[in-house]
Amino acid sequence: MATNAPHKRAGIGRSRMILVVAAVACVALLATYEAEVILTPSLSSQNPIQHIIVIMQENRTFDNYFWTYPGQVGYNTTLCIPLNLAQPALGCMKPHLTTNPVLASDLPHDRNSSLMSYNDGSMNGFLTAASGSPEVMGYYDNSTLPYLWDYASHYVLADQFFSSVKSYSQPNHWYMIAGTSPKVSLFQNETQEQQACYNPATAKLTMTTCTYINQAQEIQTMADELTANGISWKYYDTPVFPHETLAGAIVNGSAFSYWNPLDAKNSTYMDQVYKESIVARERLFGDIANGTLPQVSWVIPSPEISDHPPADAVFGMWWITDVVDSVMNSQYWKSTAIVVLWDDYGGFFDTVVPPVVDGYGLSFRVPALIISAYAKPGFLDHTVYDFESTLKFVEWRFSLPALTARDAGTNNLLNAFDFSQRPLTPLVIPLGKSRLTIIQPYISEGSTQSSTFCSAAHRNCSNLSSLFIDDDPD
């Protein structure tokens, strides 16, 4: 059964109308974001940044990880958030330090919870949305997350980096790679999206009602733009296996992945470039060691090392450190910019009101670390950024056009860098064999190839360039 017919190009008149609308929207966005210095891209031979790595973790606000970081713009000693907006007599709760990296459960963080937490900009509905759970008001410091705080103090911590839309992981991951998302993804979860496409009782796949998948085909991603311009990229998560199809991915549910929007695109299964570029996360370490790191990388954790409650936040810190150590110990340190982000607020409190750029965003602040030999050392960057800022940075570096009005109007990440400075010495944080052994199976998760681990401490990476085994019968 055919899953997607090729989409026809819009007519010239419609294209011009779209350009006009986009231009108007872009002007509005530029008025919302902070002003930034306009810098033209350097010549490729002169620009020290040859590789960009975006690591996307899960479900944390800036205040949950950096509430007491010196100088951050949101800290407020008098903060006390109502337990229930409808029952003020119940009182309020202040932020409290926690040293427990494993929370009891996930907190509500869908669109409705986001809007309730936001409360028209009052930023006082977080506990109401989570039925008063005290975990909402917990925060960590450098006693629990020392390596993240070390990166902040040695490189750049951005304290006004906002997630893109008031909703959960799936649409925010779309904005990270495309500057927009299927509108239905803002309101529906993975089960609802799949039910609109496939009836397991009748085993019938109906594409006419498959709204999420159909809307996904209309969206141009940064992967599309990079491919069209001959710029190498990889999405390090789980691979596309031989003989996999979009129809099959709809039936088994993988097309509705929260953390990899490319799984919803037919090009992922039909185009060889995409098949070769969507790979297992453990391949990142082999590419770094073997000198085959692409120009742009998105790096996605498995659930156990993602920071998504109830996952252990310390495991997430070790995973990030392993990736950063691997770059720092390689030929790529002086030519790479690493951006570490978290995809949505996860239900935790935050204090800074997000800028309003359209009907869907921005949403709450997330932690953001920018690590590079050319990052301003020990710099607390107050520039307003969002996930589209990473797109703009890629576009600036490789002279590419904007995908949407969002990335056209946002601030570039350039204020975090000083390309004239002497390259910074890498802050390598050795994890030790025991810690690497703990996170090894989580890094390998989702791959059918050899589980041989290749990290900052394990350099036997030659097998990681092999093809994945086809375990899907023809």
C-alpha positions in Angstrom: 0.0 0.0 0.0 1.4 3.4 -0.9 1.9 5.6 2.1 2.6 9.0 0.6 2.3 10.4 -2.9 4.8 13.0 -4.0 3.7 16.5 -3.1 3.4 18.9 -6.0 5.2 22.2 -5.9 3.0 25.2 -5.1 2.2 27.6 -7.9 4.2 30.8 -8.4 1.4 33.0 -7.2 1.0 30.9 -4.0 4.8 30.9 -3.4 4.9 34.7 -3.6 2.0 35.0 -1.2 3.8 32.7 1.3 7.0 34.8 1.0 5.0 38.0 1.8 3.3 36.3 4.8 6.7 35.0 6.1 8.3 38.4 5.7 5.6 40.1 7.8 5.9 37.4 10.4 9.6 37.7 10.5 9.4 41.5 11.1 7.1 40.8 14.1 9.5 38.2 15.5 12.4 40.5 15.2 10.6 43.1 17.3 10.1 40.5 20.0 13.6 39.1 20.4 16.5 41.1 21.8 18.6 43.0 19.2 21.8 41.3 18.2 24.9 42.3 16.3 24.5 41.2 12.7 27.6 39.2 11.6 28.1 37.8 8.2 29.4 34.2 7.9 33.1 33.8 7.6 34.7 32.1 4.7 34.8 28.4 5.2 38.6 28.4 5.4 38.6 31.1 8.0 35.7 30.0 10.3 37.1 27.8 13.1 33.7 26.1 13.6 33.5 23.2 11.2 31.2 21.0 13.2 28.1 21.7 15.2 26.8 19.1 17.8 23.4 19.6 19.4 22.7 17.3 22.4 19.0 17.3 23.3 18.2 16.0 26.8 14.7 15.9 28.4 12.3 17.6 30.7 14.1 20.1 32.9 13.7 23.9 33.4 16.7 26.2 33.9 15.7 26.7 37.5 15.5 23.0 38.2 19.2 22.7 37.4 20.6 26.2 37.9 18.3 28.0 40.4 21.2 29.2 42.6 23.8 29.7 39.9 25.4 33.1 40.6 24.0 36.0 38.5 21.2 34.1 36.7 18.3 36.4 35.9 15.5 34.4 37.4 16.6 34.0 41.0 14.2 35.4 43.5 14.6 34.9 47.2 10.9 35.6 47.9 9.5 33.2 45.4 6.6 31.1 46.7 4.2 29.5 44.2 0.6 28.8 45.2 -0.3 25.1 45.9 -3.6 25.6 44.1 -4.7 28.7 42.3 -8.3 27.9 43.0 -7.7 27.5 46.7 -5.4 30.3 47.9 -6.0 29.4 51.5 -3.8 26.3 51.0 -0.8 28.6 50.9 2.3 28.4 48.7 5.6 26.5 48.4 9.1 27.8 48.1 11.9 26.2 46.0 13.8 23.6 47.9 17.2 22.0 47.3 17.1 18.3 46.5 20.0 15.9 46.2 17.9 13.0 45.0 18.6 12.5 41.3 15.8 10.0 40.8 12.3 11.4 41.1 9.2 9.3 41.9 7.5 9.9 38.6 7.0 12.1 35.6 5.3 15.4 36.1 2.5 16.7 33.8 3.9 18.8 31.0 1.5 18.6 28.0 0.0 21.7 26.4 -2.8 22.1 28.9 -0.4 21.8 31.8 2.0 24.3 30.1 -0.8 26.8 29.7 -1.9 26.3 33.3 1.6 26.7 34.6 2.1 29.8 32.5 -1.2 31.3 33.7 -1.2 34.2 31.2 2.3 35.2 32.1 1.9 35.0 35.9 4.1 32.0 36.1 2.4 30.7 39.2 0.4 27.7 38.1 3.1 25.0 38.1 1.9 23.4 41.4 -1.7 23.6 40.3 -0.9 21.8 37.1 0.9 19.0 39.0 -1.7 18.6 41.8 0.7 20.1 44.3 3.6 17.7 43.8 6.5 19.1 45.8 8.9 17.7 43.2 7.8 20.7 41.0 9.7 23.1 43.3 12.9 21.0 43.7 16.2 22.2 42.4 19.7 20.9 42.1 23.1 22.5 42.7 26.7 21.6 41.9 26.7 19.0 44.7 24.5 16.7 42.6 25.3 18.0 39.1 29.0 19.1 39.4 30.0 18.5 35.8 27.2 20.6 34.4 28.1 23.4 36.7 31.8 23.0 35.8 30.9 23.4 32.1 28.8 26.5 33.0 31.7 28.1 34.9 34.3 27.3 32.2 32.4 27.9 29.0 28.9 29.5 28.5 25.7 29.1 30.4 22.7 30.8 28.6 20.1 31.8 31.2 17.4 33.0 28.8 17.2 30.0 26.5 13.6 29.2 26.0 11.9 26.1 24.7 9.9 26.7 21.5 6.3 25.8 22.2 4.1 25.4 25.2 3.7 21.6 24.9 5.6 18.4 25.3 8.6 16.8 23.7 7.4 15.9 20.2 6.6 19.4 18.9 9.7 20.9 20.6 11.9 18.4 18.8 10.3 19.4 15.6 11.1 23.0 16.2 14.7 22.0 17.0 15.1 20.6 13.5 12.6 22.6 11.5 11.5 25.8 13.2 7.9 24.5 13.2 5.9 21.4 13.8 2.8 19.6 12.7 0.1 21.5 14.4 -1.7 18.4 15.6 1.4 17.4 17.6 0.8 20.3 19.9 -2.4 18.8 21.1 -2.3 15.1 20.6 -0.1 12.4 22.0 1.5 9.5 20.2 -1.4 7.1 20.8 -4.0 9.6 19.5 -1.8 10.3 16.4 -1.5 6.6 15.6 -5.2 5.9 16.2 -6.0 8.4 13.5 -4.0 6.3 11.0 -4.3 2.7 12.0 -7.0 0.5 13.4 -5.3 -2.6 15.0 -8.7 -4.5 15.2 -9.1 -4.4 11.4 -5.3 -4.0 10.5 -6.4 -1.1 8.3 -4.1 1.8 7.5 -5.9 4.9 6.4 -3.7 7.7 5.2 -6.5 10.2 4.5 -7.1 10.6 8.3 -3.5 10.3 9.3 -3.2 14.0 10.1 0.2 14.0 12.0 2.0 12.0 9.3 0.4 14.1 6.4 1.3 17.4 8.1 4.9 16.1 8.7 5.4 15.6 4.9 4.8 19.3 4.3 7.5 20.4 6.6 11.0 21.1 5.4 13.6 20.3 8.0 17.2 21.3 8.4 18.1 17.8 7.4 16.4 18.5 4.0 18.3 21.8 3.6 21.7 20.3 4.6 21.2 17.4 2.2 20.2 19.7 -0.7 23.4 21.7 -0.1 25.8 18.8 0.2 26.4 19.4 3.9 26.9 16.2 6.0 24.7 15.5 9.0 23.6 12.7 11.3 20.8 12.2 13.7 22.3 10.0 16.4 19.4 8.1 18.0 18.1 4.8 16.7 18.9 3.6 13.1 16.6 3.2 10.1 16.8 -0.5 9.4 16.9 -2.0 5.9 13.4 -2.7 4.4 11.8 -0.4 7.0 8.9 1.7 5.5 6.8 4.6 6.7 3.7 2.3 6.6 5.5 -0.2 8.8 6.6 2.6 11.2 3.0 3.8 11.5 1.8 0.4 12.3 4.5 -0.3 14.9 4.3 3.2 16.3 7.9 4.4 15.7 6.7 7.0 13.2 5.3 8.9 16.1 8.5 9.1 18.0 8.7 12.0 20.5 12.4 12.4 20.1 13.0 11.9 16.4 10.6 13.8 14.1 12.4 12.4 11.1 10.8 9.0 11.8 7.5 10.6 10.5 9.0 11.6 7.1 8.7 9.4 4.1 12.1 10.6 2.9 13.7 8.8 5.9 12.7 5.5 4.4 13.0 6.3 0.7 16.2 8.4 0.5 19.6 6.7 0.9 21.2 9.8 2.4 18.6 9.8 5.2 19.0 6.1 5.8 22.7 6.6 6.2 22.4 9.7 8.3 19.8 8.5 11.0 22.0 6.1 13.0 22.5 4.6 16.4 23.7 7.0 19.1 26.7 4.9 19.9 28.0 5.6 16.3 28.8 9.1 17.5 31.8 7.9 19.4 33.1 5.9 16.4 32.7 8.9 14.1 34.6 11.1 16.5 37.4 8.5 16.9 37.6 7.6 13.2 37.6 11.2 11.9 34.2 10.9 10.2 32.2 13.3 12.3 29.6 15.1 10.1 29.3 18.8 9.9 26.0 18.9 11.8 25.0 16.4 14.5 21.9 16.0 16.6 22.5 13.7 19.5 19.6 12.0 21.3 19.8 9.9 24.5 18.0 6.8 25.4 15.3 7.2 28.2 17.6 6.0 31.0 20.2 8.7 30.3 17.8 11.4 29.1 17.1 13.2 32.5 13.4 12.5 31.8 11.9 11.6 35.2 12.2 9.1 36.7 15.5 8.6 35.0 18.6 9.3 37.1 19.8 12.8 36.5 23.4 11.8 37.4 23.3 9.2 34.6 22.3 11.9 32.2 25.2 14.1 33.4 27.6 11.2 32.8 26.3 10.7 29.3 26.7 14.3 28.4 30.2 14.3 29.9 31.1 11.2 27.9 30.1 12.9 24.6 31.9 16.1 25.5 35.0 14.3 26.7 35.1 12.3 23.4 35.2 15.6 21.4 37.7 17.2 23.8 40.1 14.2 23.4 39.8 14.2 19.6 41.0 16.1 16.6 37.7 18.0 16.6 38.0 20.1 19.8 39.2 23.2 18.1 36.7 23.0 15.3 33.5 22.1 17.1 30.6 23.9 18.9 28.6 21.7 21.3 25.2 23.0 22.4 23.6 21.0 25.3 19.8 21.6 25.6 16.7 20.1 27.3 13.6 19.8 25.2 10.8 21.1 27.5 10.1 22.2 31.0 9.0 18.7 32.3 6.6 20.2 34.8 9.2 22.0 36.9 9.0 25.6 38.1 10.7 28.5 36.4 10.5 32.2 37.0 11.3 34.1 33.8 8.3 34.9 31.6 8.8 33.5 28.1 8.6 36.1 25.2 5.4 35.8 23.1 6.3 35.3 19.5 3.1 33.6 18.1 0.2 31.6 19.4 2.3 28.7 20.5 5.5 30.0 22.1 7.9 30.7 23.4 7.7 28.3 26.4 9.7 28.0 29.6 13.4 28.3 30.0 15.6 25.2 29.7 19.2 24.7 30.7 21.6 25.6 27.9 25.4 25.0 27.8 27.5 26.1 24.9 30.9 24.4 24.9 33.7 25.2 22.5 37.3 26.2 22.3 35.9 29.6 21.1 33.1 29.9 23.8 33.6 32.9 26.0 35.2 31.6 29.2 32.9 31.5 32.2 30.3 33.6 30.4 26.7 33.9 31.6 24.9 34.8 28.5 21.6 36.7 29.0 20.7 36.8 25.3 17.2 35.5 24.5 17.6 32.3 22.6 15.3 29.4 21.6 15.7 26.1 19.8 15.5 28.0 16.5 18.7 29.8 17.5 20.6 26.5 16.9 19.1 26.5 13.4 20.1 30.1 12.8 23.6 29.2 13.9 23.8 26.4 11.4 22.4 28.7 8.7 24.9 31.4 9.5 27.8 28.9 9.5 26.9 27.3 6.2 25.3 30.3 4.4 21.8 28.7 4.3 18.4 30.4 4.1 16.0 30.4 7.0 13.5 27.6 7.1 10.7 29.6 8.7 9.9 33.0 10.2 10.8 31.6 13.6 14.5 30.9 12.8 14.7 34.0 10.5 13.7 36.2 13.5 15.4 34.6 16.4 18.8 35.5 17.8 21.9 33.7 16.6 24.2 32.0 19.2 27.1 34.2 18.3 27.1 36.2 21.5 28.3 33.1 23.2 31.5 33.0 21.1 34.7 34.9 20.7 36.4 33.7 17.5 39.4 36.0 18.0 40.4 34.5 21.3 43.1 31.9 21.8 41.4 28.5 21.8 40.4 27.4 25.3 42.0 24.3 26.9 39.5 21.4 27.0 38.1 20.7 30.4 38.2 16.9 30.3 36.3 15.2 33.1 37.4 11.5 33.3 34.4 9.3 34.2 36.2 6.2 35.1 35.5 2.6 34.1 32.7 2.0 36.6 30.6 5.0 35.5 31.1 4.2 31.8 30.1 0.6 32.5 26.8 1.8 34.0 25.8 4.0 31.1 27.2 1.7 28.4 24.0 -0.4 27.8 21.9 2.8 27.7 24.1 4.3 25.0 23.9 1.1 23.0 20.1 0.8 23.4 18.2 0.7 20.1 21.0 -0.7 18.0 21.3 -4.2 16.6 25.0 -4.0 15.9 27.8 -5.1 18.2 27.5 -3.7 21.7 31.3 -3.0 21.9 31.4 0.3 23.7 33.4 3.2 22.3 33.8 6.3 24.5 36.4 8.6 25.9 37.9 5.7 27.7 37.3 3.0 25.1 38.9 3.6 21.8 38.3 0.3 20.0 35.8 1.8 17.6 36.6 0.1 14.3 33.5 -2.2 14.4 31.2 0.8 14.7 31.4 1.6 11.0 29.9 -1.7 10.0 26.4 -1.9 8.6 23.4 -2.7 10.8 22.1 -6.3 10.6 18.7 -6.6 8.9 16.5 -8.5 11.4 13.3 -7.6 9.6 12.3 -10.5 7.3 11.8 -9.6 3.7 
